Amino acid sequence: DAGVTQSPTHLIKTRGQQVTLRCSPKSGHDTVSWYQQALGQGPQFIFQYYEEEERQRGNFPDRFSGHQFPNYSSELNVNALLLGDSALYLCASSIPGQGREKLFFGSGTQLSVL
Amino acid sequence: GEDVEQSLFLSVREGDSSVINCTYTDSSSTYLYWYKQEPGAGLQLLTYIFSNMDMKQDQRLTVLLNKKDKHLSLRIADTQTGDSAIYFCAEIFISGGYNKLIFGAGTRLAVHP
């Protein structure tokens, strides 16, 4: 049973560019959340997707957007990259209803903005 | 407000017990968590506790919850070098159709011979 998978593992971009990160949830999970982890900090909630809709957003600007596909996989898009967007981006999946308290994380995508 | 605080660093000798502490602010949190992060890796769910419990034990791990003081601790018995990692305390906020975790900044555990 594959866990949460993310791609790519590492990415280098320059300021002003756009980036797309991908996530496949754990088998049987239909809810996907994205978190940003800056160096030396704990992860911060970006947003959550369920039934192909954004259900909740954290304190992140509109440059951060996402999408969920019918197979429950998800993408995180960041436009107009800033140096401060350099971070580890983590995807987490869970199931709705009972059991939604367990969130499983992928290994993340390390984004470096130069 | 939403805030989770942890001490940043802990150093222990191999074979000793480690105790990592955390305080949180949201008394309505139903679950509290401990995640482990090794260098260059994602987050591994170690254990979690329901808020109406005081203690949970899972092999070498013991979680203690003091809901009155909003204090959570993780005890690792017989600490090994493979336990060296960053440990994150987190609380969950569940509302309607969504859930989110609020993390502390992490405690770096260093295990030395």
Chai-1 contact restraints between the chains, C-beta under 6 A:
chainA,res_idxA,chainB,res_idxB,connection_type,confidence,min_distance_angstrom,max_distance_angstrom,comment,restraint_id
A,Q41,B,A105,contact,1.0,0.0,6.0,A-B,restraint_1
A,G42,B,F88,contact,1.0,0.0,6.0,A-B,restraint_2
A,G42,B,F103,contact,1.0,0.0,6.0,A-B,restraint_3
A,G42,B,G104,contact,1.0,0.0,6.0,A-B,restraint_4
A,G42,B,A105,contact,1.0,0.0,6.0,A-B,restraint_5
A,G42,B,G106,contact,1.0,0.0,6.0,A-B,restraint_6
A,P43,B,F103,contact,1.0,0.0,6.0,A-B,restraint_7
A,F45,B,K100,contact,1.0,0.0,6.0,A-B,restraint_8
A,Q48,B,Y98,contact,1.0,0.0,6.0,A-B,restraint_9
A,R55,B,G97,contact,1.0,0.0,6.0,A-B,restraint_10
A,R55,B,Y98,contact,1.0,0.0,6.0,A-B,restraint_11
A,Q56,B,Y98,contact,1.0,0.0,6.0,A-B,restraint_12
A,L90,B,G42,contact,1.0,0.0,6.0,A-B,restraint_13
A,R100,B,N99,contact,1.0,0.0,6.0,A-B,restraint_14
A,E101,B,Y31,contact,1.0,0.0,6.0,A-B,restraint_15
A,F105,B,G42,contact,1.0,0.0,6.0,A-B,restraint_16
A,F105,B,L43,contact,1.0,0.0,6.0,A-B,restraint_17
A,G106,B,G42,contact,1.0,0.0,6.0,A-B,restraint_18
A,S107,B,A41,contact,1.0,0.0,6.0,A-B,restraint_19
A,S107,B,G42,contact,1.0,0.0,6.0,A-B,restraint_20
A,G108,B,G42,contact,1.0,0.0,6.0,A-B,restraint_21
